[in-house]
Amino acid sequence: MLDRIKIISGSAHPDFAKSVCAHLGVELCPTQVFRFSNENLLVQIEDNVRESDVFVIQPSCPPVSDGILELLMTIDALKHASAGASPRLCPTSPMPVPTRRISRAFRSPPG
């Protein structure tokens, strides 16, 4: 079963993905992420993932929005590469932390 598993790491924490691969005895699937000057993003998967079970490891560390966008672009690239299944693994999920009470100006009117 491990011969069908591929693990892809996002650019947020590649060392974590390498340690997961070492624990499972699976090689990390080579990918490249290109960030263009106009803030566009291109994810290129450099291995055959057709009919493979692909796990995408992308922690949500700052900047969170860039990591989520990279995760979505990686999932889209896997879809176009005909991957069998692509579960996502986000070790930490982003949660907003309330810093203060919401002022009355932003509350909805009663009624």
Buried (B, 14 or more C-beta within 10 A) or exposed (E): EEEEBBBBBBBBBEEBBBEBBEEEEBEBBEBEBEEEEEEEBEBEBEBEBEEBBBBBBBBBEEEBEBBBBBBBBBBEBBEEBEBEEBEBBBEEEBEEEEEEEEEEEEEEEEE
